[in-house]
Amino acid sequence: MASDKTPRPVERTDGKKVTLASSASQDANARGGFTVRKKFGGTESQIRSALTLYKWCAWISGTFLLLLVAEMISRYIFGYDLMAGATNAATGENVALGWLNRETGNLTGGINISTWILIVHGWFYVIYLLSCLRLWLLMRWGIAQLIVMALGGVVPFLSFIVEKKIHRETLSLVEANPQALKRY
């Protein structure tokens, strides 16, 4: 009876021996003798700061993606670009913000805001991917999680949905596994 209550040493696949409690051994036997131990790649503050960066990047990238979709509809379906500081070609008066008809060229000069939406989204998507990679590395998730997070920047509305799920899951994992955090 005394042997049932004492922890027994178990050899892991990497050769290290660990001692399991009797309650853990039942759970380990259910998984073929292995115990699952969650380990994070950073401290709690590193994970929380990566999560905050990811959250901001997801919202900004998602917003610019929606602007990009509206710009693509405007450009390729209706044939208009949004211009700022242009001049009306027919009358010569200044137009602070107006629509450039791509067929008639009714506005000249100015800044093409539609093109800037493309550029800003493209560069911010790179920053978004880096924030996804940082959080993914710290949490030590599978590759499928990284792919889903990356798709959030190219599928409209997905970044908002994925961000909410990732935020909730990350916080719950950090709170459920305080022993898994690195301590320096």
Secondary structure, 3 states (H helix, E strand, C coil): CHHHHCCEEEECCCCCEEEECHHHHHHHHHCCCCCCCCCCCCCHHHHHHHHHHHHHHHHHHHHHHHHHHHHHHHHHHHCEEEEEEEEECCCCCEEEEEEEECCCCCEECCEEHHHHHHHHHHHHHHHHHHHHHHHHHHHCCCHHHHHHHHHCCCCCCHHHHHHHHHHHHHHHHHHHCHHHCCCC
